[in-house]
């Protein structure tokens, strides 16, 4: 496993600032993770109370995002970080945006839960939502764990799992489209499930983005727009 050794500095305040930055980032990740769990449960259980709880968390997520942006700006302005310190600050800055967008997608799912509650008949596709939701929750958790541990191998697994989620999403969409084509009366109530599935797929993409930042953080590699095999090849070259 690759490890990143963040430099220890003469200034204890500088060390504390970097530690606080990482802690705040991971805490935001924990809040967003719970949003996903609650949003998926809200829509599959048609629980409007839980859906409202998800929506009420949005303000806290937005505030924490701004706080993290401010912390990153302060460290850059006051400390002028270099090397691994700078990569840590930049990786957290970029990944924070992905966490905030994950929260936005969880909010969309919560809104779909409220919309579904107004329907007389429950739509088709709850099984697909549960399965995709569970897998998406797992890779968000894995991406944050990989970030906390500076673990490239786990980050690569997240990217691979995101490709599996994309395939699972495509399969679920085909099934729902077939269901709607069989009886056009199913279209309106199935659209909420389709949008919720789409939000879950996007959450997977954001988790993958966070994992890509770990390659930059630990190895200084920009692996955006690369396949998992290409990422692995770059890492292996540096390990030789």
C-alpha positions in Angstrom: 0.0 0.0 0.0 1.2 3.5 -0.9 1.4 5.9 2.0 1.7 9.7 2.1 3.8 11.3 4.7 2.6 14.8 5.3 5.5 16.9 6.5 5.6 17.9 10.2 6.5 21.5 10.6 8.2 23.7 13.2 4.9 25.6 13.5 2.5 23.5 15.5 -0.3 25.8 14.3 0.5 24.8 10.7 0.4 21.1 11.6 -2.9 21.6 13.5 -4.4 23.6 10.5 -3.7 20.7 8.1 -5.1 18.1 10.6 -8.2 20.2 11.1 -8.7 20.6 7.4 -8.6 16.8 6.9 -10.9 16.2 9.9 -13.4 18.8 8.7 -13.4 17.2 5.3 -14.0 13.7 6.6 -16.7 15.0 8.9 -18.5 16.5 6.0 -18.2 13.2 4.2 -19.9 11.4 7.1 -22.8 13.8 7.0 -23.2 13.3 3.2 -23.0 9.5 3.7 -25.9 9.6 6.1 -27.8 11.8 3.6 -27.5 9.0 1.0 -28.6 6.3 3.5 -31.6 8.4 4.6 -32.6 9.5 1.1 -32.6 5.9 -0.3 -34.6 4.7 2.7 -37.0 7.6 2.4 -37.9 6.8 -1.2 -38.1 3.0 -0.9 -40.1 3.2 2.3 -42.1 6.2 1.0 -41.1 8.0 4.3 -41.8 11.7 3.8 -40.6 12.6 7.4 -37.2 11.1 6.7 -37.1 12.8 3.3 -37.7 16.1 5.0 -34.8 15.4 7.4 -32.5 14.9 4.3 -33.6 18.3 2.9 -33.1 20.0 6.2 -29.4 18.8 6.2 -28.7 20.7 3.0 -28.0 24.0 4.8 -25.4 22.4 7.1 -23.7 20.7 4.1 -23.5 24.1 2.3 -22.2 25.9 5.3 -19.5 23.2 5.9 -18.5 23.4 2.2 -17.9 27.2 2.6 -16.0 26.7 5.8 -13.7 24.2 4.1 -13.2 26.5 1.2 -12.2 29.2 3.7 -9.8 26.9 5.5 -8.1 26.0 2.2 -7.8 29.7 1.3 -6.3 30.6 4.7 -3.7 27.8 4.5 -2.6 28.8 1.0 -2.5 32.5 1.8 -0.8 32.2 5.2 1.4 29.2 4.8 2.2 29.0 1.1 2.2 25.2 1.2 4.4 23.2 -1.1 4.8 19.5 -2.2 2.6 17.1 -0.3 1.0 19.9 1.8 -0.2 21.7 -1.3 -1.5 18.5 -2.9 -3.5 17.8 0.3 -5.1 21.2 0.3 -5.9 21.1 -3.4 -7.3 17.6 -3.2 -9.5 18.5 -0.3 -10.7 21.7 -2.1 -11.7 19.7 -5.2 -13.2 16.8 -3.3 -15.3 19.1 -1.1 -17.1 20.2 -4.2 -17.9 16.5 -5.0 -19.2 16.0 -1.5 -21.5 19.0 -1.8 -22.8 17.7 -5.1 -23.4 14.3 -3.6 -25.5 16.1 -1.0 -27.4 17.8 -3.8 -28.2 14.5 -5.4 -29.4 13.0 -2.1 -31.7 16.0 -1.8 -33.1 15.3 -5.3 -33.9 11.7 -4.2 -35.6 13.0 -1.1 -37.8 15.3 -3.2 -38.7 12.3 -5.4 -39.7 10.4 -2.2 -42.1 13.2 -1.4 -43.5 13.3 -5.0 -44.0 9.5 -4.9 -46.0 9.8 -1.7 -48.6 11.8 -3.5 -49.2 8.9 -6.0 -52.1 6.5 -5.5 -50.1 3.6 -6.8 -46.4 2.9 -5.9 -44.1 2.8 -8.9 -42.1 -0.1 -10.2 -38.3 -0.2 -9.5 -37.9 -0.1 -5.8 -35.8 -3.2 -5.8 -33.4 -1.6 -8.3 -33.3 1.5 -6.1 -32.4 -0.4 -3.0 -29.6 -2.4 -4.7 -28.1 0.5 -6.5 -28.4 2.7 -3.4 -26.6 0.1 -1.3 -23.7 -0.1 -3.8 -23.5 3.6 -4.1 -23.3 4.0 -0.3 -20.5 1.5 -0.2 -18.3 3.3 -2.7 -18.8 6.7 -1.1 -17.7 5.1 2.2 -14.8 3.4 0.5 -13.7 6.7 -1.3 -13.6 8.5 2.1 -11.8 5.6 3.8 -9.2 5.6 1.0 -8.8 9.4 1.4 -8.3 9.0 5.2 -5.7 6.3 4.7 -4.1 7.7 1.5 -4.7 4.3 0.0 -4.3 4.2 -3.8 -5.3 0.5 -4.0 -8.6 1.2 -2.4 -9.1 4.3 -4.6 -8.6 2.1 -7.7 -11.2 -0.3 -6.4 -13.7 2.5 -6.0 -13.1 3.6 -9.7 -13.7 0.0 -10.8 -16.8 -0.3 -8.6 -18.2 2.9 -10.2 -18.0 1.2 -13.6 -20.0 -1.7 -12.2 -22.6 0.8 -10.9 -22.8 2.4 -14.3 -23.7 -1.1 -15.7 -26.2 -1.7 -13.0 -27.8 1.6 -13.6 -28.1 0.9 -17.4 -29.7 -2.5 -16.6 -32.2 -0.9 -14.2 -33.1 1.8 -16.8 -33.7 -0.8 -19.5 -36.1 -2.7 -17.2 -38.0 0.5 -16.3 -38.3 1.6 -19.9 -39.6 -1.8 -20.9 -42.1 -1.6 -18.0 -43.3 1.8 -19.2 -43.6 0.7 -22.8 -45.8 -2.2 -21.8 -48.4 0.2 -20.3 -48.0 4.0 -20.9 -50.1 4.6 -17.7 -46.9 3.6 -15.8 -44.8 6.4 -17.3 -45.7 9.3 -14.9 -45.2 7.4 -11.7 -42.1 5.7 -12.9 -40.3 8.9 -13.8 -39.6 9.7 -10.2 -37.8 6.4 -9.8 -35.8 7.0 -13.0 -34.6 10.4 -11.7 -33.7 8.9 -8.4 -31.7 6.2 -10.1 -30.0 8.9 -12.2 -29.0 10.7 -9.0 -27.5 7.5 -7.5 -25.5 7.0 -10.7 -24.2 10.6 -10.4 -23.2 10.0 -6.7 -21.1 7.1 -7.9 -19.4 9.4 -10.3 -18.6 11.9 -7.6 -17.2 9.1 -5.4 -15.0 8.1 -8.3 -13.8 11.8 -8.6 -12.8 11.8 -4.9 -10.8 8.6 -5.5 -9.0 10.1 -8.5 -7.8 13.0 -6.2 -6.1 10.4 -4.1 -3.8 9.5 -7.0 -2.9 13.1 -7.2 -2.4 13.5 -3.5 -0.2 10.5 -3.0 1.6 10.2 -6.3 1.1 13.6 -8.0 -0.7 11.8 -10.8 -3.6 13.4 -12.8 -5.7 10.4 -13.7 -8.8 12.2 -14.8 -10.4 10.8 -18.0 -8.3 7.6 -17.7 -9.6 4.1 -17.6 -9.0 2.0 -14.4 -6.4 0.0 -16.4 -4.5 3.1 -17.4 -4.6 4.3 -13.8 -3.1 1.1 -12.6 -0.4 1.2 -15.2 0.7 4.6 -14.1 0.8 3.6 -10.5 2.8 0.4 -11.3 5.3 2.4 -13.3 6.0 4.6 -10.3 6.3 1.6 -8.0 9.0 0.0 -10.1 
